[in-house]
Amino acid sequence: MILCPQPIYKEVTLMSVLHSVVRLIDAFTHHLGRTLAWLCLGMALLTTFVVVLRYGVNIGSIMAQEAVTYMHGCVFMLGAAYALKTGAHVRVDIFYRGFSERTRAWVNALGGIVFLLPLCAFIAGMSWNYVSESWLIRESSPEPGGIPAVFLLKTLLPAMAINLMLQGIAETLRSALVLIEGDNH
């Protein structure tokens, strides 16, 4: 008797794919958020450096001041998805906190589909030409000695929209999974 090896495979279901998508987006957002947190330290150190230069040595640096602005923009624009993931975003939860898990899942899913995802698509679409034109001319700072990369700063607009849309998809899928699976998730 010859034994045929049984194929070793994991059954792939739609639910397992959805869970994997949510985990993948969450991991991306988590790592981006943790990386952006280091920019806060960088901003604090650079701001201290600018103040010491200005008031201690009487030297100004437009480039250093603009770098703080660029870091600030990165933290807030790209950190929006991390805020959504961790529940740190603004929410009027007078009623929400008293809802059952299933009702919260409905509110989150519908809010994502009706408000968040269309808003992200709108921001990405509306900012595209604005950012493209800035890239075409390689827009730079109007200040002498400033950072010659305003086009990179403007790129944060569609990047924020895309990043927030990805996390919005993850949050909407997570809510859908709660609705489909109930307490079995």
N, C-alpha and C positions, 0 to 999 in steps of 0.2 A: 504494500500500500504506500502510495506516494502522497505526502502531505503538501498541499498547496498553501503557501502563506496567505493569510488573510490580509487584505489591503488595510493599512493603517491610515485612517483619515478621520478628521473631525467633521461631523455633520455641520454644514454651514447653512444657517437659517437666516431669514430676514432679520429676526430679532438679534442674532449674534452679530450680524453686520452692523446694525444700527448701534448696538452697544459699543462696537469697535470704533465706529465713526465718532461717537460722543467721547470715548476715551482718548482718541487721537487728537481731536480738537482741544479737549481739556488739557492734555499734556503740552501741546503747543502754546496755548494761552498761559498756562502755569509757568513754563520756562521763560516765555517772553516777559511776563509780569515780574518774575524774580530777577531777571536781567535788568529790567527798567528800574527796579528798586535801587540798584547800584548807582543809577544816574542821579538819584536824590543826594547821595553822598557826594558825588562829583559836583553837583550844583552848589552844595554847601561849601565845599572846599574851594571851588573856583570863585564863588562870591566873596569868601574870606580873602582870597588872594587879590581880587579886584579892589576891595576896601583897603587892604593894607597898602597896595600900590598907590591908590589914590590919596589916602589921608596920611600914610606913613612916609611915602617917598615922593608924593606929588607927581605921579606918573599915571596917565589914563590909558586904558586899552579897550578900544571899541570892539576889537575881535573877541576879547575875553568876555565882555559884557554880552555880546551877541551869542557867544557860545552858551552862556547861561540860558538865554532865551530859547535857543535850539534844543537844549536838554530839557527845559521845562515843557516845550511843545511835544517832544517825544514822550515824556512821562505821561502827560495828560491825554494826548491823542491816541497813542498806542496802548496806554494803560486802561482805556475805557472797557476793552473786552475782559481784562482781568477783573475790573470792578464788577462787571456783570456776572462773571463766573463765581466770584466770591460773595456776591450779594451786597457789595459795598456801594451800589448805585442808588440813586434817589428813588424812593418808592413811597407812595402814599399808602400806608398799610393799616389804616384805621380798621378796615374791615378784613383785609387780607390775612392778618395774623391770626384771626379767629376761624378762618376757613379750614376745612379738612384738607388732607393731603391731596385728595382727588380734585377738590374744587380749586385749590391753588394750582394744580397741574393744568386745569382748564383755563384759568386766568392767564397763566404763563404762556401756554401754547397759543391761545387766541391773541394775546398781546404781542407775541413774537411775530405771528403771521400777519396780523392786521396793522401793527404799528412799527415794530422794530425793523423787520426785514425790508419793508417798503421804504422806510426812512433811510436805511443804509444804502439801498439801491439808488435812491434819489440823490443822496450826498455824493456817492461815487460818480453817478452820471453827470451831475451838475458841475462837479469840480474838475472833470476830465479835461475840458478845453482850457480852463484856467491854468491847470498844472502843465498841460502839453505846451502851451505858449511860453510858459516860464522856462521849460526845458529847451525849447527851440532856440531861445535867445541866451540860454545859460545865465538867467537873471542873477545878478549879484547885489550885494548890499549897496544902498545909495550913500552910505556913510564912508568917508575915506578911512581905509584901514579895517573895514568891516569884512565879514566872511563872504567870499565870492560864490555863495551857493544857496541863494534864496530859493532856487528851484527845488533843492532838497527839502527845505522847510515846508514848502507848499505841497510837496508830495505826501506829507503826513495826512492831508485831507482824504484822498482816496484810500490811502493805506489804513487809516482809522476806520473808514467805512467798510472796507473788505474784512479787516480783522474783527470788527464788531459784528459783521454779518456772519462770519464763521462761528463765532461764539453764540450768536443768536440762533443759528441753526442747531448747534449742540444743545442749547437750553430748550428749544422747541422739541427736538427729538427726545430729550430726557423727559419732558412733560408728557409727550405722546406715549413713551414707554411706560410711564406710571399709569396712564389711562388704560393702556392695553393690558399690561401685566398685573395691575392692581398691586397687592401687597407682596407679590412673588418676585419683585425685582431686587 
